Amino acid sequence: MSQKGHKRRLRPKHKLLAAMSALVLGGGGVVIVAQGAFAGQDSRNAPVTATIDCPDVGDKLENVPDQARGEVDANLAKLDTQVADAYQQLSSGRAQGKALLGGLKQQRDKTITSLSDALGKAGQKPAGLQGLSACVMKEAAAADPADEPALANGADAAAKQGAPQQQQQQQQAKGGPARSDFVAINTVKPNVRKPAARGGASTGSFAVQCGRNENGHFNPDNVIVAPGVSNGAHHMHDYVGNKTTDAFSTNNSLAQSGTTCTNGDQSTYYWPVLRLRDGKAEKDAKAPGGGQDANIGTILKPKQVTIEFKGSPVSKVAAMPRFMRIITGDAKALTNGNANANASWSCTGFENRQLKDKYPVCPKGSDVVRTFNFQSCWDGKNIDSANHRTHVAFADNNGNCKKGFKAIPQLVQRIVYSVPPGSRFAVDSFPEQLHKPVTDHGDFINVMSNGLMAGAVRCINDGRACR
């Protein structure tokens, strides 16, 4: 029987994809509504949004000679800015899909060419980078307007804060997090497994007390990934330890700086701030890394920050070299995938249950906890690497380092927040990463004196708990 004149009915998933296609091919808005699209939501329509997914050029670099490092870092930061700007155009409805992606590809082509030329001059021009210029649209769960004061307040908020500020908040609210990004921690099964210590293990610990950023050290820089670039992170960072860390810090300036750590540790410890999704304007509401990059809301001050270095369950640990850089987690995990994601969210009293891609909803009397477990294996040579990852590695499930790597003290940062009951919260992120919990990450530069590091190693290897 001929089907001419009959339209094939689309399945729900296909309807969603069709809606996405309409958005990409020319829809001016961002939020799409899909019935029952996400688990854990009720029968109301569940919003879906679009974001921009671009290949991570920096993650593909294997070798960057010192003479090319400055130009390469500047071009990588420019790529991040281009994506952030394109997402802002998309979220505000100022640009349409095909034109937006085409213009972004042209920008990225030029920047990647400049980056490749810088490497070529240093004798290390890589192949295949130009194939990383094209970006695509990616669908993700969006914030529900009913959950977002920035949207729900409407005209009242606009009258109080001014229309431009309200428009900025509305764009951010569309960008997440979604209701489906939260889960009640008491519904999660225990999932933490620690390898048993064997003979020769280093069972001690070395704790550093550096405060809770009482001195208000914030900036949207990332001196590891984007040195010399203001707003290289496109989100606000919380700092403890070294008092002067910013985009323009050098090893010398870090070594000459004061510190908030009581034992004289000049290391820099930093992570993205956590904000309430309360629609309120912080001091950075009109600033880069804050409102200009869709990070709006009250910044939560940590209730407690614990910094501790731990040993290996299978061997003694070696000293970290001074000025070693380590990043754990991936600020672009929404679009990059989970390969480097290392977020750990939980609640006090439930820390045997850790969440990687969900924010925890804590019961009464329990606080939100972020934990950063840093890499504990080192290649024995480099204090950093081209992609800021390959000079360090995680131990395997049994605690062993891979061949060619040695165990070093494992940095574990635990940050506790008192979140008002029923409040929505989110980690700061690149705009296109939609404040997803999986994008959480921590950064560390070791600026301990050699003597202090040696003392830490002795404590850990001797099985003592030192402060």
Beta strands, then each sheet from edge to edge (+ up, - down):
strand 1: 32-35
strand 2: 45-53
strand 3: 136-141
strand 4: 182-184
strand 5: 205-208
strand 6: 218-219
strand 7: 237-241
strand 8: 268-272
strand 9: 274-276
strand 10: 304-310
strand 11: 325-329
strand 12: 345-347
strand 13: 359-361
strand 14: 368-373
strand 15: 377-378
strand 16: 392-393
strand 17: 406-407
strand 18: 410-417
strand 19: 425-427
strand 20: 441-445
strand 21: 465-466
sheet 1: 1+ 2- 3+
sheet 2: 4+ 13+
sheet 3: 12+ 14- 18+ 10- 5+ 21+
sheet 4: 6+ 7- 8+ 20- 11+
sheet 5: 9+ 19-
sheet 6: 16+ 15- 17+
end
